[in-house]
C-alpha cells in the first residue's frame, strides 16, 4: 500500500476535530455524553516545542479491550483519563 492521496493539505485547515472522553460510562456508552467532539485550532510547526513532532492520523483502530480502559479496570498504566475527578 502506498501513501494516501489527499485532495487538500491537512495543514491548510484552520481547525481539527478530536474525540474526548467526557465521562466514564457507568453501564452503556451514551452518545453525546460519554464522548464529545471538540473542535481545536490547527497547530503548526512553529507551535511545537523542542522534541515534539506533528503527525496526521490516517487510520484508527478500535478494540474491545478499550472498554476496560474506559471503565478504569484495565492495567493502571493504560488508563484513559477523563475530566471526571474519580
C-alpha positions, 0 to 999 in steps of 0.5 A: 500500500502506498501513501494516501492521496489527499485532495487538500493539505491537512495543514491548510485547515484552520481547525481539527476535530478530536474525540474526548472522553467526557465521562466514564460510562457507568453501564452503556456508552451514551452518545453525546455524553460519554464522548464529545467532539471538540473542535481545536485550532490547527497547530503548526510547526512553529507551535511545537516545542523542542522534541515534539513532532506533528503527525496526521492520523490516517487510520484508527483502530478500535478494540474491545479491550478499550472498554476496560480502559474506559471503565478504569479496570484495565492495567493502571498504566493504560488508563484513559483519563477523563475530566471526571475527578474519580 
